[in-house]
Amino acid sequence: MSVLPVRLLQIAKKKVGDTVVELGAGCALPSLLAATLPHERAPSLVVVTDYPDEALLANMRINLHANARLVAPGCFVVCEG
């Protein structure tokens, strides 16, 4: 099994109030999945990071903005480069 599905399963088992940090997020899919978990399992903070390239960060922000309505209540998402 590849690393991504295993890590997503670990994130899904987290408790409310945890923090998730994704390094080298690219399109930010794992971060988005973590932020949209049901309220009882959603982290309180998701930090999405990648190389400080404006085009790359703009893509992450577009993806995060497009899915903002799905983010669990009480979950705060931050995008940094």
C-alpha positions, 0 to 999 in steps of 0.5 A, a space after each residue: 500500500 502506498 503512503 498516502 492512503 495509510 496517512 489519510 487513514 491515520 488522519 481520519 482517526 485523529 481527535 477534534 483539536 489536533 493540528 495537521 501539517 502537510 509539507 510539500 502539499 502541491 494541490 493540498 488534497 490530504 489537507 482538504 480531506 482532513 479539513 472536511 472530516 466530520 466535525 467530531 473528527 476534524 482537526 482544529 488547525 490544518 496548515 498547508 505548506 509548499 515551496 514559496 513559488 507564487 504559482 504553486 501557492 496560488 494553485 493551493 489557495 484556489 483549491 482551498 477557496 473552492 472547497 472552503 464551504 466543505 471545511 468542518 466547523 471549528 477547523 481553521 485552514 492556513 496556506 503558507 509558502 
